[in-house]
């Protein structure tokens, strides 16, 4: 059973986050860990940035010279994680989300920015837990099902949208 989930959220000065996004991200991270019956405490880092910075990270770590919506940097493999010696929490890894990219995708898909950021967070959390969709097939289907399960549970079903004020 998941004990305590610590989500450290930071953002670059170049991006603005709507009110409620930080809470949404924490809820998404916790919901994924509960769905996966994660044992113990966990720590995750989430950074919001712009397209320029995420492009640099994508080029540096994936050798792809293009911006992207989200990058996941898992710290564990096969269910084994580094442990924060001060807290005893398993360190799952880092998530980096491009806010401008998320805004464009939310518009393309016809849903709210909250739903898009929720999706990207859930998607990345599953990557941090070892899921992969790159080869398609059953693993990709499983990942999509889990994403939709969590988002529906959080009230962010496909094509749901609601207005949120800018921070």
Secondary structure, DSSP 8 states (H G I E B T S, - for coil): -EEEEEEEEEE-TT---BTTHHHHHHHHHHHHHHHTT--EEEEEEEEEE-HHHHHHHHHHHH---S--SEEEEE--BTTB-EE-TTT--EEEEEEEEEHHHHHHHHHHHTS-HHHHHHHHHHHHHHHHTT---TT-HHHHHHHHHHHHHHHHHTT--TT------B-
